Amino acid sequence: MPSSRTTVSLAQYLFTRIKEVGIRSVHGVPGDYNLVALDYVAKAGLRWIGNCNELNAGYAADGYARVHGISALMTVAGVGELSVSNAIAGAYAEYVPIVHIVGQPSLALQKQKKLLHHSLGDGDFESMTRMSQRTASKSVKLQCVSQAPGLIDEAISHCWKSSRPVSIVLPTDMVHAPVMAEQLSRPLDMLPSPNDSATERWTADAILRALGTARQPVLLVGGYNVRFTKRQEVQELAEAFGLPVFLSASGRGIIDEEHPCFHGLYLGDCSDPSTTRRVRSSDLIISVGNIHSDLNVASVSWEFDPLKMVEIRDGTVQVRGKAYHGLNSQGLLQTLVRRAEELSQSARRSPVATVQPSTSASPHPIYAPPPMTPTTVDREAIYGGGLMMMQGMLKRMSHTLSYRKTTGALNHDWLWPALSEWLQPGDTVIAETGTSNFGIWSTRFPRDVTYISQYVWASVGYSLGACQGAAAAVQDSALPDRRTVLFIGDGSFQFTCQELSTIVKNHLTPIIFVICNNGYTVERLIHGWHESYNDVQEWKYRQLLEVFGAEPGSYQTYQIRTKEELAALLQDSAFNHGRMLRFVELHMDQNDAPSELKTLTQQLVTRETHPHTHTYPPDTRRQGGPSD
């Protein structure tokens, strides 16, 4: 343990804290304002992954964080800071925690308002920071030696708790500044702030009352601010109350699709008809981790009455239109699970289970299911859910039956169900915005799959950088042999193709499928089906590995045009279990697209040409409190 007089450089302190939260690789681009600080990356036992540009580095940091839980990124002020802003904005929109370290000119030069490069030439070195502050959950500048360690600790802790990017600005003359090492002996505060007990109790009582009067409640799970901090609590909530679970597009992997509670993907009009009926007929939808955007729920407007909703989010929880403020949802979920267990025990002793809210002497009926185990398949009998479970099982079986016909040209409606049997437990699956992240709705996932895509920010080209970051996170993990699998369209690939070079340089081994169909399919479906602006130049994609310096024998490439060819490849043991980079071209007709994507884009077109006004106004929501 460091003595009270031992000092370390500020950069050493920063990267020691970065390593403390489990990060093992730092993404970014070197520049004159961060070069000296970069010397401390390796000294702290971290790997530097130099990306081809800052935008790609941001995408990679996003992918790393979605696998590991948090990531680190380093750029220079001005040009680098602005270049990465698109990726940081996406991380903010999608609740991805990234510690963004920005190298700035020295404080002395800033004070003198020198006209320096990487600036607007006006002596103002905060202009770029002000631009990016909207997409940073917290931003700190290290300019006081005594305060800097505390600011670093606060920023990293806040990044984890908020599940959003933070910015740490490091001027060059602060890199070597000596700070007290003693503070490193104090662990970072990574636990959520405790809830006010009264507010938490009122909120839990309101949710229990809603469950007590509901006949067909369901749990709708998304992936935003849930995957790393609340995944266990969400599953325990479903099990404790016997709730049928439906996942929105972003929520895949939060609940295993082999779990008895899982009933399907709720994707608006793109859902399986039985799923659509079950969710829309529910008299209580408990929503956790959802952003009700058009792509996430495959609907151009949120279609549910808030008076039939329980929205559980950090900060504010809505229960049938009433707001309860100041809560962290992890603590609330834990309380609900505990209360369910208490009610279940009470139900064994008494035929009627009741809940006694602290603010009322009157008992309220509450649904109290029998105790559950992972092998209990009839847990939904109280809902009349046996038939629904059978329908869900048949739907999942249909994935494996739909691609038995393996003749003819490759197409989307054959491809995505065909992948259901090929994916393996533990895979990390990345799908690009476009045909991939809609087509994959027809793919059944095995257990323990980590799914990565953007359904809110939806930045084209995101997924190749995210694949590099995800593969690095897997490589850094305790299970480095897990597969990383990317599905990306040719148009998207051309946005960020340089990251294939970063993958090669860092000896990463993802499986990359590039869908080659001559351009932007989503845009064609929306407008300009035959217009040249939706076309891209056809590349010889497989040859890029040689161009980017991959050594012979370190990779495999394939060109697939038919169902027979892909079926044979998916059954090839060397392909499935090889420990090298695998790059597959999937050639399809440019007029082909997943059925789900056709349905959704038609809605988008209709919305633009005939916008409707079916919304529920904010004033239907009242403030919750002791009287509720």
Rosetta blueprint (number, residue, H / E / L):
1 M L
2 P L
3 S L
4 S L
5 R L
6 T L
7 T E
8 V E
9 S E
10 L H
11 A H
12 Q H
13 Y H
14 L H
15 F H
16 T H
17 R H
18 I H
19 K H
20 E H
21 V L
22 G L
23 I L
24 R L
25 S E
26 V E
27 H E
28 G E
29 V L
30 P L
31 G L
32 D L
33 Y L
34 N L
35 L H
36 V H
37 A H
38 L H
39 D H
40 Y H
41 V H
42 A H
43 K H
44 A L
45 G L
46 L L
47 R E
48 W E
49 I E
50 G E
51 N L
52 C L
53 N L
54 E H
55 L H
56 N H
57 A H
58 G H
59 Y H
60 A H
61 A H
62 D H
63 G H
64 Y H
65 A H
66 R H
67 V H
68 H H
69 G L
70 I L
71 S E
72 A E
73 L E
74 M E
75 T E
76 V E
77 A L
78 G L
79 V H
80 G H
81 E H
82 L H
83 S H
84 V L
85 S H
86 N H
87 A H
88 I H
89 A H
90 G H
91 A H
92 Y H
93 A H
94 E L
95 Y L
96 V L
97 P L
98 I E
99 V E
100 H E
101 I E
102 V E
103 G E
104 Q E
105 P L
106 S L
107 L H
108 A H
109 L H
110 Q H
111 K H
112 Q L
113 K L
114 K L
115 L L
116 L L
117 H L
118 H L
119 S L
120 L L
121 G L
122 D L
123 G L
124 D L
125 F L
126 E L
127 S H
128 M H
129 T H
130 R H
131 M H
132 S H
133 Q H
134 R H
135 T H
136 A L
137 S L
138 K E
139 S E
140 V E
141 K E
142 L L
143 Q L
144 C L
145 V L
146 S L
147 Q L
148 A H
149 P H
150 G H
151 L H
152 I H
153 D H
154 E H
155 A H
156 I H
157 S H
158 H H
159 C H
160 W H
161 K H
162 S H
163 S L
164 R L
165 P L
166 V E
167 S E
168 I E
169 V E
170 L E
171 P E
172 T H
173 D H
174 M H
175 V L
176 H L
177 A L
178 P E
179 V E
180 M E
181 A H
182 E H
183 Q H
184 L H
185 S H
186 R L
187 P L
188 L L
189 D L
190 M L
191 L L
192 P L
193 S L
194 P L
195 N L
196 D L
197 S H
198 A H
199 T H
200 E H
201 R H
202 W H
203 T H
204 A H
205 D H
206 A H
207 I H
208 L H
209 R H
210 A H
211 L H
212 G H
213 T H
214 A L
215 R L
216 Q L
217 P E
218 V E
219 L E
220 L E
221 V E
222 G L
223 G L
224 Y L
225 N L
226 V L
227 R L
228 F L
229 T L
230 K L
231 R H
232 Q H
233 E H
234 V H
235 Q H
236 E H
237 L H
238 A H
239 E H
240 A H
241 F H
242 G L
243 L L
244 P L
245 V E
246 F E
247 L E
248 S L
249 A H
250 S H
251 G H
252 R E
253 G L
254 I L
255 I E
256 D L
257 E L
258 E L
259 H L
260 P L
261 C L
262 F E
263 H E
264 G E
265 L E
266 Y L
267 L L
268 G H
269 D H
270 C H
271 S L
272 D L
273 P H
274 S H
275 T H
276 T H
277 R H
278 R H
279 V H
280 R H
281 S L
282 S L
283 D L
284 L E
285 I E
286 I E
287 S E
288 V E
289 G L
290 N L
291 I L
292 H L
293 S L
294 D L
295 L L
296 N L
297 V L
298 A L
299 S L
300 V L
301 S L
302 W L
303 E L
304 F L
305 D L
306 P H
307 L H
308 K H
309 M E
310 V E
311 E E
312 I E
313 R L
314 D L
315 G E
316 T E
317 V E
318 Q E
319 V E
320 R L
321 G L
322 K E
323 A E
324 Y E
325 H E
326 G E
327 L E
328 N L
329 S H
330 Q H
331 G H
332 L H
333 L H
334 Q H
335 T H
336 L H
337 V H
338 R H
339 R H
340 A H
341 E H
342 E H
343 L H
344 S H
345 Q H
346 S H
347 A H
348 R H
349 R H
350 S L
351 P L
352 V L
353 A L
354 T E
355 V E
356 Q L
357 P L
358 S L
359 T L
360 S L
361 A L
362 S L
363 P L
364 H E
365 P E
366 I L
367 Y L
368 A L
369 P L
370 P L
371 P L
372 M L
373 T L
374 P L
375 T L
376 T L
377 V L
378 D L
379 R L
380 E L
381 A H
382 I H
383 Y H
384 G L
385 G L
386 G H
387 L H
388 M H
389 M H
390 M H
391 Q H
392 G H
393 M H
394 L H
395 K H
396 R H
397 M H
398 S H
399 H H
400 T H
401 L H
402 S L
403 Y L
404 R L
405 K L
406 T L
407 T L
408 G L
409 A E
410 L L
411 N L
412 H H
413 D H
414 W H
415 L H
416 W H
417 P H
418 A H
419 L L
420 S L
421 E L
422 W L
423 L L
424 Q L
425 P L
426 G L
427 D L
428 T E
429 V E
430 I E
431 A E
432 E L
433 T L
434 G L
435 T H
436 S H
437 N H
438 F H
439 G H
440 I H
441 W H
442 S H
443 T L
444 R L
445 F L
446 P L
447 R L
448 D L
449 V L
450 T E
451 Y E
452 I E
453 S L
454 Q L
455 Y L
456 V L
457 W L
458 A L
459 S L
460 V L
461 G L
462 Y H
463 S H
464 L H
465 G H
466 A H
467 C H
468 Q H
469 G H
470 A H
471 A H
472 A H
473 A H
474 V H
475 Q H
476 D H
477 S L
478 A L
479 L L
480 P L
481 D L
482 R L
483 R L
484 T E
485 V E
486 L E
487 F E
488 I E
489 G E
490 D H
491 G H
492 S H
493 F H
494 Q H
495 F H
496 T H
497 C L
498 Q L
499 E H
500 L H
501 S H
502 T H
503 I H
504 V H
505 K H
506 N L
507 H L
508 L L
509 T L
510 P L
511 I E
512 I E
513 F E
514 V E
515 I E
516 C E
517 N L
518 N L
519 G L
520 Y L
521 T H
522 V H
523 E H
524 R H
525 L H
526 I H
527 H L
528 G L
529 W L
530 H L
531 E L
532 S H
533 Y H
534 N H
535 D L
536 V L
537 Q L
538 E L
539 W L
540 K L
541 Y H
542 R H
543 Q H
544 L H
545 L H
546 E H
547 V H
548 F L
549 G L
550 A L
551 E L
552 P L
553 G L
554 S L
555 Y E
556 Q E
557 T E
558 Y E
559 Q E
560 I E
561 R L
562 T E
563 K H
564 E H
565 E H
566 L H
567 A H
568 A H
569 L H
570 L H
571 Q L
572 D L
573 S H
574 A H
575 F H
576 N H
577 H H
578 G L
579 R L
580 M L
581 L E
582 R E
583 F E
584 V E
585 E E
586 L E
587 H E
588 M L
589 D L
590 Q L
591 N L
592 D L
593 A L
594 P L
595 S H
596 E H
597 L H
598 K H
599 T H
600 L H
601 T H
602 Q H
603 Q H
604 L H
605 V H
606 T H
607 R H
608 E H
609 T H
610 H L
611 P L
612 H L
613 T L
614 H L
615 T L
616 Y L
617 P L
618 P H
619 D H
620 T H
621 R L
622 R E
623 Q E
624 G L
625 G L
626 P L
627 S L
628 D L
